[in-house]
Amino acid sequence: MVMQNAVGMGLSLVYVLAVLAASSLLARRGMGEEGTRKLVHIALGGWWVVAALSFTSPWWAAALPAAFIVVNALAWRRQKLAFMARGEGEDTPGTVYYAVSLTLLALFSFGLGAPYAGALGVFCMAFGDGLAAVLGRRFGSRPLPGAGDGKSLAGSAAMLGVSFVSCAGVLLAAAAAGWEGAVPWFAAGPAAGAGLTPGVAAASVLAALGLAVAATALEAVSPAGLDNLSVPLGVTGLYAVLFLPASPFTPALAGLLLSGAVALAALRLGLLTVPGTLGAVVVGVLAFVFGGWPLWLLLMWFFGSSNVASKLIRRVRGAHPAEKGGGPRKLRQVLANSVPFLACALAYAATGEAWFLIVSAGALAASTADTWASEVGMYSRKPPVNIVTREPMQRGLSGGVSPLGLAATAVGAVSSAFLAMLLFHAFGFAVPTGPTAFLFVIACGIVGSVVDSYLGVLLQAKYRVPGGSGAGGPAGDGGGPGAAVEAGSLSGTGAAALAADGALVEAAPSRGAAGYTLVSGYAWVTNDAVNLLSGITVVVLGLLVALP
């Protein structure tokens, strides 16, 4: 076995280096960057055939693409390997994503003894996406409606056709070879071991069509470069969930498909950055694996309800002057709100102790309540007051309390608690769902939001910008009861003094920026740090109360 895998590694190296050498040679002879990049993109898909015929171990199969994750990342950072670079000024780590997909699919499919399952995603990415780009640029005069990113109807048609042919070829060959699980469960007539009967062939072709449609949709909605992750992982994940249900990876794959769909939609709507999108997918997968449908749906409630709440109240009352529109959530914002509840969910998965899951729901309720207060509180007709000093404070800074913000905090906490109890009961989780657990989650939500405000007042950095205007920073990221935007407030300072001395901001100054003066808090304590600390506080207090 070792010798076979070692030979496979040698053949893989020869194949990959031959593709890169050919692309480099063509680049020197005048082929454009886009042409050489697509040549590499398409030709490297053939490596999977070499791997499927050579490797028996998932670790050997994943070793080479894992090494290229590092190589491609360094090349992308340093703008090396011009023949692999994306043209037209587009700077995306697509080659890094390509290697990541190959690594994950090798570990998964070779680990199951079903390399054909990985081939489905790889071929859609390499051949379907690659040829779609080539044909789309040549014949794609009509853009694909709503897709953007230069995608065309001709390119999507090519993606659909090539992906269908690729998937059909893989499934028919796998069924003929007798690979376990290669025959779709809805095949008519005898199934496994019967060979390529007409019923098996028809079922394989139908399954291939469904996968091709999914691949085309994923490619259409994914920004340039990110389709090297969404297409291969989505196609193979969809096949595995539908046709390999006995796989131990099924919960993770289901979480990947669900979270990936939501994250891509959020990315298209401008709610997440690309790193934030990737982080949200990972968080969603872990939530589904550790806590199943209830925890995943609570996470979706946290993420979606704050955006819905802000849009509804904005439609009723109009945009608020203090609202700055902070743009999409970044990776650090996603992690700051996710680490505390995921830690409890992991403890639940490891121990089976029900109250770990309840505390995890409480941490999500705290994030939801705090974000609702931030989104809705800015519309309070009464000006906010400092939560510590009760003095008037500048709108747009967190740490302020207003009646509307407090009401939003309570609604966010109660709605999260009600949803948690309903979901745990509906999905048959052996966790408390009575009045005690319900009130406990509500308390976690309200306490977390209030703690966030106190930490924002006492610890978060606040800067004065002479002659500036407006307040604190991006909206919608949570800052406590009645807060409008990111956390913090200047303790003991009245609104008149704020107006006289210049506006306060909470976003850290960019490097080289002049005129910023730190007037309170600590420079390293950002809004994300406050969110993380408040989440940890809720978890610690909740465990002290709940566990014996």
Disulfide bonds with the S-S distance in Angstrom:
none
